[in-house]
Structure formats: structure tokens, C-alpha cells
Amino acid sequence: MSTQTDYLELSEDGGGAHKFYEVVRSGTRVTITYGRIGAAGTAKTTDFPTEAKAVAAAAKKVAEKVRKGYAPAVRGVRRARSVTRRPIVSHRSTARQAPVLWRFDSGSAAFGIFVDEERCWVGNQRGDVFTVLHDGTVSARFRLPDGVKCIVADDFWIYAGCDDGKVYDLSGKVPRVAYEIAEDVDIYWLDISDGMLGVSDKNGQVTAIDHEDEFQWARNTEGNSAWMVRCDADDIYYGDSWGVSRFRAKDGAPVWSTPLTGSVLFGWQERTAVYAGTSGNQVHRIAKTNGARSTVYQCDAPVFSCATAPDGRYVFAGDNSSSIYCFDQAGTRLWKLATGCGSAYSMQYLDDRLYIVTTHGVLACIDAAEGAIRAAQQGTVPEVVDIKAASSLATVEPTTTLDVVTSADHGVVLECFEDGPRLRVRVVSSGYDSSWRVQFPKEIRVPGARYVVEGVRSSARGGFYRAYGEIRRLH
């Protein structure tokens, strides 16, 4: 029985992919293993009726990857991605208890949170992402290959940035890889606006990657340990151990830089201002136009997270002593209360409720209405509801497998084509501009293949489409 092993790697400079693909054929059996360089990867084994068919199938897989830019390599030569995880430091608060309505233990320290009108998303250091409805019902569970750094929204799309260097699109039924960050970038935080990805890292660098997962620019600053990056339509705002800076999204041109006392540990943005929480026990409000510091919100310990009500009407902060604060716009402290479930690593405010994820791995919903806060300050809080995921809740993992259909079924048809060494995707359904490329997962692109998606939307800045909904292979 003959055996053949082909080991390939794809390692792109300046923010591209760093992954491996191995095909092992042993007789009539073919085992394919793929993943990020340095990790064990995901394996799939297929048995064929004859050895000749197995040889042909293995050769086809290798050829497909070579066309996509993979090259033969020796396993172990390239090092695994460097990953820095924020130290879990949390002290007990001496403040009165906040009015927590419900809490969900995700099972590991949690950094990622996003809240909209329908549900709450929480992602933890173990790679679990849960969605929880506002009544406390756990509605979905995703398992990603590595720890979740953050969860961000970009219009319709929800993304989770992970320690494996990949950014997963969670908008469909299964996670799909939307971006891959270069192996030499030790990611601290991510944000996305209209398909443009901003990455801040350990070494004090901010990197921009476009909707096609292609490196655009990188800039170094005077600091390091960059826990803040926020993107809007025109600019990227970045914060590190030195302060906060603004760069133009299209070309990385510096606009302004503002030094701060204490390292930036978290960042938030509103329409006209960015907010930086620091190790100096403060949240700073900084004007987007010129970088001027206008208001300082004074806390009693280093600030792990911050958020605002719309347009900065209220400013919230979470410190490393398991306390949360609320200030008015002018900087007056309105209250300080204890979370009762660890220090808030991230937070978001919506409709008189403050949602936090903590060092203990808890997603908590806090009643931030004035009446509930007044009662809590006097020692009266509601009985907290501890919610759990149903044992029957399915765990959904990333996959490159697609359902196959024979009809478009009122969807939009896309086509994958070769553009030099790259694989691109365009719309072939009538009524669309076929010269525009489509933002589409890289790992499922096959030259000449056609796909059916629920729909596509023009990007806000124009020039490309963004696919949404379930992706199916058109046969």
C-alpha cells in the first residue's frame, strides 16, 4: 500500500494569511488537515473505492491550494503566532451591589460583547460565543478554534476576532473566516467599518486591511500594548501606552496624536468623540476633529472598559476592582456600584440597561434606570436570575462545507474567478455591476464555482458588494 504526503503553507507578507494544508494519502484513504501554522488543525478523512481515485482526489486538492498561493514547506520551520492574553486581574469591590437583572456564566474570562435590539453576544477566552436574548434565553452557541478577543458589528455583519489571527463572520448559520491577520502581529484589539478592518497590537502598531482581506497600510507609534482601535467611515482611532492617535483610513496618514497619563486599556467612540479608559484611573473624552481632551471622568482604580449612552449623555466605566461607574456628560460622578461577578472587561449600554462581560466569564445585564440605581444605592436590588444554556443547544463550529443547490431560488448568484494569483468573486445575476468585487469568505473560493447568497449590499463608500445570508454552492 503506497503512501504520499504533501504539506503546504500559505504565508503572505504584511497582514495576509499564515496557514497550512496537509494531504496524506494512504492506499484508498485521503486525510486532509488544515489550520493556522503552529496549531494542530482540523482533520477530515475520506475513503475512495480505488487507490487510483484516491491518488486523483489528493492531487486535485493539492493543485487547488497551489493555485491559491500555497507552496510546499517543512512542518515546524515557521513558528506559531504569538498570542498575548490580558492578565486576569480583578479585586473585590467595596461598593454597594448593582441591580443585576440576570447573569450568564460563559465558562471562561470574557472580552467580547455586542448588544443590539434582538440579542446579546458574548465571546470568551476558550473560544465560545453565545447569543442571549434580552429575556435571558440562551439562543445559540458557536465554538471557535481559539480565544475571542472582541466582538464587533459592521452594519448587518457581526464579527469575532480571535487569538488564532482570524476574524470570523457570525452573521450566518455557521462561522466563516472573513479576515486573517499576519502571523507576526500579536493582536490586542480589532474593529471594522464598512469592511475596513483595523488591528492594534502588542508592539504599538495599527494595521488596516480592506474588504478583500488585503493589507493596506501599517503605522507605528510611540507606545506599545495597544488595547484600543476604533474605526468609522473615514478614520481609525488608536490608543496605546502613550496616548490616542487618529489616522486616515484610506492611506494611514496621521491626523493628530494626543498623549495621556496612564496606558490606554480600552476605547469607545461616539459620533464626535472617542473615549479612552486608562491605567491612570480615568476615562478621557477626546474630540475626533482635533484630538483635544475635553472631559476627564475620574475613577478610583485602573479602567478596564468604558461605554456611553448615545452622544455621550452618560459615560460608564468598569475598573479592575469589580466596580462600575456612571458619569454625566460634564464629568460629574453619578454613582459607583459593584458588579458582584468580576471586573468588566467590556461593556455596552442600550435602553437603560448596561451589559458587561467580566474576568469571571459572566455576561450580566444591569438595570441602569434612575429608579433602580437609587434603590441599589440604598441597598435594595432585585433577585438576580442565573441563566444557563439548555443541554440540547447545538454547538456550531466553522466549516468550509456548503450545501449544494440546483436553482438560485430568488437568491443572488456569485462567481469565483482567477485574477492573477488571487481568487475574486463577482455578481453574475442581472441588475448588478459585474466589475465590482464581492466581500466573500476566502476559504470556500473555488475557481469557476458559482454560489447563491440571500443578497448583496453595496458598501457605504461604494466600489464593492458585501454578501449576506447563507452561502450555497450552485451546481
N, C-alpha and C positions, 0 to 999 in steps of 0.2 A: 504494500500500500504506500503510494507516494505522498509526500507532504511538501507544501510550499507556503512560505511566509513572506508577506510583503508589508513592510512598516513604512508609513509615510507621515510627514509632518507639514503643516502649513504655518509659517511664521512670517507675518507681514510687519514691516517697519512702520513706526510712527502711528500706533494706535490700532493696528489691524488684529487679525485672529492669530492665536497661538494654540494649535490643537493637533492631535494625532489621529491616524486612521490605520488600523491594522487588519489585514485579511489573512487568515490562516486556513488553508485547505488541507484536509487530511482525508484522503480517499474520496468518498462521496459527500463528506461533510465540510461546510464552509462556516467559519466563525468570524464575525466582524466585530471588532472592538473599537470604540471611538470615544473621544472626550478631550478635556484640556490636558496639555502637556504636564506631566508630573502626577496626574491623578490616575486611579485605576480604570476609569471609563465605564462605559455601558457596553455590554456584550450581547450579541444576537447570533444564534446558531440556526442554520438551515441545512436540511438533508436533501440530496438530489438523487434521482433514480439511477444515474450512472456517473462514473468518475469524469467522463468527458463533459457532461453537463455541469458538473461542479467546477471543473477547470475553466470552462467558458464563463460561468457566472462570476467566479473570482476575478478573472481577467477583466471582465466588464466593469466591476466595481472599482478596481484599481485604475483603469483608464478614465473613468468618470472623475475620480479625485485628481488625477494628474491634470486633466483639462481645467479643473477649478484652481490649479496652482499648487497642489500638494507635490512634494518631492520625496524621493527615498531618503531615509535618515536612519540613525542608530539610536535606539531607545536609550534614554538616560543621559545623553550628551547635554541637552538643554535642561536647565533647572526648572523646577516648578515655580509658578507665580508666587511672589512674596505677598503675604497677607498679614495685615495688622488689624487686630480687633481691639476695639476700645476697651480699656480695663474696666471691669465691673466694680465700681466704687460707689457705695451707697451707705449713707448713715441714717440713723433713725431721726425723724423729725420730732420736735417737742411741741409743735403747734397743735391746735385742735384738729379733729378729723374733718376732712372734706366730705360733702354729701355725695358719696359714690352710689349711683343707682344700680349698676351691675358691673361685674368684672369677669374676665375670661382669662384663664391661665393657659398660655400657648405652649408652655413646656420648656422654654429657654429664653434667655435675655433677648429683648425685642427692641429693634431700632426703627423698623419700617412701619409707617402708618399712613393711611389715606382715608378720608371720610367724604362721602357725597350724600345726596338726598336718599339714596337707596340702602347703602351698606357701609360698613367699616372694614378696612383691610388691615391686617397685622402680619408682619413678617419677622421671624426670629433668627437667632444665630445658628439654629440647627437646620435651617433651610425650609421650615414650614411656613406657609402662607395660608391664613384663614380669612374667610369673609364672614362678618357677623352683622345681622340685620339690627336695626335700631331698637327692636324689642328684645334683643339679646339672643336671638336664634342663630346658631352657627350654621351657615348655609352652604359653605364649600371649603374644601381643603386641597391645597396644592403642595407637592413636595418637590423642591428644587435641589440641585446637586450640592449646594454649598450655602453658607450663611447669608442671610439677607441683610444688605447694608441699608437700603432705603426703598420706599415705595413712592412713586411719583405719578401724577396724572398729566396727560397732554391731550386736552380736548376729550375725545371719546376713549382714548387708549390709556391703560393702566400698565405701568412698568415696574418691575422689581429688579434692582441692581444687586448682584451677588458677589461674594468673595471669589468665585471662580472666574471673575472677569467678564461675565456675560450679563446682559440686560435682557430679561425675559418679558415678552408681551403677554399679559394675563387677560387680555380683553376677550379672547375666545374661550372655547370649552377646554382647551389644553394649552399649556405654556409653549410659546415659540421663541426662539432666540432672535432678538431684534438687533443687538449690537454685541461686539466682542472687543474688549479693551486689551491693549498690548500687555504682554507678559511682564515687562519691566515697569509697569505702572501699578504701584501699590495703592489701590483705590481707597479713598476715605468717604467720598460722597458723590452723588450724581443728581442731575436734574435735566429735564427735557422741555423744549418749547418748539412746537411746530416741526418736530422731527430732528431738531438740532440738539445733540447731546453734549452736556458739559460735565467734565470729570475733574474733581480735585483730588490731590493725592498726598502721600506722606512727605514727599520731598519739596513741597511748596510749588507745585506746577499745576496749571489749569490747562486742560486739553479740550478741544472742540472736535466733534465727529458728526458728519452730516447724516441725512436720512438713508443714504446708501451704505452706512457703516464704514465710511471712508474718512481717514484723518484729514482735518482741515488746518489746524494750527495748534501750537502749544506755547505757553508763556511761563517763564519762571519769575518768581517774586522774591522779596527779601526775607520771607518767612518760610516755615515748614508746617507740617501737621495740619493740613487744610481740611477742616471739617465743614466748611461752608462753600456751596456753589448753588446759585440760583439763576435761572435763565428766564428772560422774557423775549418778546418778539425781536428786539434789536440788540440786546446786550447780555453779557454774562457777568454776574457779580460773584466775587470770590473772596473768602476770608480764611486767614491762617494765623500763625503765631505772631505775625507783625501787625496785621490790620485787615482792612477790606479794600478791594480794588474793583474797578469796572473796566471791562474790555468790550469792544465791538464784536458782536457775534460773527459778522461776515468775514472779518480778516484778523481779529485778535488785537487790533490797535488799542493801546492803553488810553483810557479817557481820564481817570483820576485814581488816586490812591490815598487812603485815609488811615493813619496809624491809630492804634488803640492801646489802652493799658490792659494787659492780660491777653492771652491767646483766645482766638475765636473758636468756640466749641460747637456752635450751631448757628444757622442762618434762616431767616424768614423774609418774605417780600410781600409788599402790597403795591398798589398801582404807582405811587410816587416815592416810596421809601423802601429801604431794606433795613432789617433788624438783625443785629449780631449779639448773641449771648456769649459772654466771655468768662475766662477763669478768674477775672478780676471782680466777680460778683455783680456784674452789670449787664444790662441789655442796652445797646446803643441804637438809636434811630438815626439813620443816615439818608440824606436826600439823594435820590437817584440822579438828579440833574448835575450836581457839582460835588458830591461827596461830603457835604457839610454835615457835621454832627449837630443835631438839633435838640434831642432829649436823651437823658440818661435815666434808666429805670433801675433803682438800686435794690439789690437782693442781699441776703445775709450769707451766701455761700456761692461757690462757682456754679455758673449756669450751664446746665446740660442741654436745655431746649427752650424754645420760645415760639410764640404764635400770636396772632392778633384777631380781633373781631374785624369785620370789613372796614377798610380805610383807617385802621388803627384806632378805632373808637375805644377799645380796650386792648391792653397788652398783657399777655400771660407769659410766665416763665416757670421753669422747673429746675430746682437746684440739686446738688449731689447729696443733700440731706433729706430727701424724700418729701420736700415741701414744694407747693405750687403757689404762685403769686398772681395777683391781678392788679394792674395799674390803670389809671385813666390816661387819656392821651397826653396830658401835660406832665405825667411822671409821678403823680401822687399815688402812693400805695393804698389800694382799697382793702385788700385782705391777703392773708397768708394762712394756708391750711395744709394739713398733712395728707399725703395720698393713701397711706396705710398699706401700700403694696409695692414699695420701692421708689427709686428716683426715676423721673420721667426722662427717657432718652429722646423721645419725640412727642409732639402734641399737635392737635388741631382743634379749632373752635367752630361749631356750627349750631345755629338755632338755640342759643342759651345753654348749650352743653359743651363741655371741654373733654375731649378724648385724649388719653395719654397711653403710651406704651412704656414699659419700665424695665429696670435692671432685673426685676424678678420674672420678667417674661409675661407680664399681665397687661391686657388691654382693658382699660377702665373707662367707664362713662360717668362723668361728674356733672351734677346739676349746678350750672353756673348762674342760674336766675337769681335776682336780688333777694327774693324771699327765702330761697333755700340756703343762700350764703349767710344771711342774717341769722337764721336758725342754727346753722352749723357753728357760727361764732359764739352762740350761746350754749353750745353743747348738744344740740338736737339734730340728729342726722337720720335718714331713712335706713331701714334694714337692707344691707347690700345683698343683691342676688348673685350667687356664684353660678355661672352658666358653664355647661360642658357640651362638647361636641357629641352628637349621637354616635353610638358604636357602629351604626350602619352607614355612616357618612363615608363615601368613597374618597380615596386619595388619588389625585390626578397628577401625573408626572409629565415632564417634557417628552415629546416624541417627534420623530420625523415621518411617522406613518400618516398617510392621508386616505380618507375614504375616496373611492372611485365612483364617478357618476358618468352617465352616457348622455346627459342633457344638461343645459345650462340652468333650467328651472328658474327662470326670471332673475338669475344672478348676472354678474359681470364676468366676462371671460378675459383672462390674462394669458400672456405667452412669455415664456422664458427664452432668451436669445443670447448668443455669444457676442460680446463686444470686446475684441482683443482677448486679454487674459481673464476678463470679468464676465460674469453672467448677470444680465439685466432682465428686468421684467417690464412689459408694456401692456396697455389695454388694447384688445382687438375687437371688443364689442363696439358697435356703431354709436356715434354721439360723443366720443371721447377723442382727445388729441393723442394719437399713437406715438408722437415724438416725445411725449413726457414719460419718464421712468416712473415706476411704482415702488414705493417702500414696501418691501416684501421679505419674509424670513429667508436668510441665506442658505440655511441647511437643507431646505427642501427644493432648491432650484435645480432643475434638470434641463439641459439644452433641448429646445424644441417642445418641451412639455407645455400643456395648457391646463389652466386651473380655473375653477369657478369660485368666486367670492360673493358674499352678500352684497357688497357695494364698494365703491371707492369715493374718496373725497379729495377735492383739490386742497393742497396745502394753503395756509393763510398767506404765505409770501408768493405762491404761485410757482409754476415750473415743474411740479411733480404731483403725483397722486399718492394717497395713502389708503391701502386696502384695509377693510374691516370685516368682522364677522368670520364665520367658519370658512376654512380653505379646503376645497376638494379637488382632486385630480380629475380632469376631463379626459375620458378615454374615447 
